[in-house]
Amino acid sequence: MKRHLSLLLGLAVLGVAPLLAQPAAQHHPPQARPQGRPQAGADHNRPRANQGHIPPAPRARPQHTAPAQVERFNGGRINSAPHVNHDQWYGHDQPGDARFHVARPYAHGRFTRVGPSFRYRIDRFDGGSHRFWLPGGFYFQIAEADWGLSADWCWDCAADDFAIYDDPDHPGWYLVYNIHTGQYVHAEYYGG
């Protein structure tokens, strides 16, 4: 009897040991992982764009007709694509851009877990409708004007993480920032 009890106890310890050895980072809620120092061996999660960190939220532009700011380089080269470099948001459209006018801003509610403190992996992506879901069922639709900008993003794989920001110039829109490419697109929140 003691021999059987010892055998069962030994098997129980062997079954529980792998669960106890999991790193603490895996115990964060799936909706968002707080930004911080990555675990050892998790360099793939470290942002590659914007000098290796997630940028602060973009600021609203004071002039309603202000043109999109472009990044200028030595030699006359410019980059007008929507991206962030040195915490500067480039390529953001004019505040009065009709493509991003929403008749009823936030008609489906507000998504409040925004800013550099929250990182997300996409739970599901539907390329045909340009919609993506975050863990917990929260979903967004990418603006039609930005479909081409995000076509090559790895939406449904573990390689890309995203941060979401309120768009300060277009009420009702959010900016979805890819922490690895440094690019961003507009998306509308449809609830969860």
HELIX and SHEET records of a PDB file:
HELIX    1   1 LYS A    2  LEU A   20  1                                  19    
HELIX    2   2 ALA A   24  HIS A   27  5                                   4    
HELIX    3   3 ASP A   43  ASN A   45  5                                   3    
HELIX    4   4 ASN A   50  GLY A   52  5                                   3    
HELIX    5   5 ASN A   74  GLY A   76  5                                   3    
HELIX    6   6 ALA A   98  PHE A  100  5                                   3    
HELIX    7   7 GLU A  144  SER A  150  5                                   7    
SHEET    1   A 2 ARG A  33  PRO A  34  0                                        
SHEET    2   A 2 PHE A 118  ARG A 119 -1                                        
SHEET    1   B 2 GLU A  71  ARG A  72  0                                        
SHEET    2   B 2 ILE A  78  ASN A  79 -1                                        
SHEET    1   C 2 HIS A  83  ASN A  85  0                                        
SHEET    2   C 2 GLN A  88  TYR A  90 -1                                        
SHEET    1   D 6 ARG A 124  ASP A 126  0                                        
SHEET    2   D 6 ARG A 131  TRP A 133 -1                                        
SHEET    3   D 6 TYR A 139  ILE A 142 -1                                        
SHEET    4   D 6 TYR A 184  TYR A 189 -1                                        
SHEET    5   D 6 TYR A 174  ASN A 178 -1                                        
SHEET    6   D 6 PHE A 162  ASP A 166 -1                                        
END                                                                             
